[in-house]
Amino acid sequence: MRINDNALIARLKELGVELRPGVSLAAKTSLGIGGTTDQLLLRRYESIPEVMRLLADNQTPHRFLGGGTNVLIDDGELAWVVLHLPPAHPGVRLEGNFAFVDASADLGGTVTFCAKHDLGGMEGLIGVPGSVGGALRMNAGAYGMQIGSYVREIELYRAAKGDLETMRGDQIRFDYRHTSFAPDDVMLRVKLELPSKPYKEILAGIRICNEKRRSSQPLNQKSAGCIFKNPPGGSAGRMIDALGLKGHRVGDAMVSDRHANFFINAANSSCADMLKLIDYVRDRVRASYAVELENEVIVWRN
Ligand code: EPU
């Protein structure tokens, strides 16, 4: 989707928005899959409601892209523009046991930054790629912890109201890889409350999690992490593995031979091939186990 209206382009610029035309989203996602569209970088949070009104008035469909690590995006010319909050380094401010973090901050960088200031609790998240905003939306978790447990306040753009809002942590439901946010809510900033812990102790925990992850997950290949959520009481990876599907391919989309719930873009996979692989594996699991696997990866179709 291209923005060609000069008046709109000028107004967006006044609102601090940088327009990058014809960006390949394959380069912006960990799967390396995705078509082309215009990208808008929102440099001023306070102008977001106005930007959203402008896009609506101009019938310009849009989606928010965070770190791009848990999303499978369609091929070709996309039917919507992509909005993006510019990365923040480190994007974290500390006050006692509270960490005020920008949604665009890198999750791993945030865990490390807090650790260096003797604030722990998030060790399990160290190898989870992506932004803090994405982690909040999905309630990212690993090794027995989840980010939602530490959330005390979130500042977000609520599309339903067309305005910015601050919510308390206890107003939000954080479930397994799911939250009560509306799909079009946009995370902007979060206040986390983290337990005090000596850096050395946190580092030891981080090393253990890193080691577990390295030994069981294909970290150096293009993936979106786990493709399916685990069914209640079960393990998607174990079931897919037991069906002998490791290494199974549709074009360049492949079930990882290291962890069967990671699907890899082995070279130049299309979104279409990745979707075929997802459907094939889901069908096989349904046929053998009578279990319906639910996507963990978020799919953006045209
Ligand atoms: N297993 C197999 N074969 C495989 C993969 C796993 O037999 O190919 C077995 C393992 O041996 C183990 C069990 O399945 O007995 C569970 O595997 P693992 O410990 O790797 O955990 P998981 O349930 O597959 C979950 C999260 C991961 C998270 C790890 C560690 C989901 C869908 N996945 O994986 O999160 O990193 O636990 O806590 O909840 C993600 O969300 O993208 C993700 C990767």
Residues whose N, C-alpha, C, O or C-beta is under 5 A from the ligand:
A	BS01	EPU	G141 A142 Y143 S216 A224 G225 C226 F228 K229 N230 S235 G237 R238 D241 R258 H259 A260
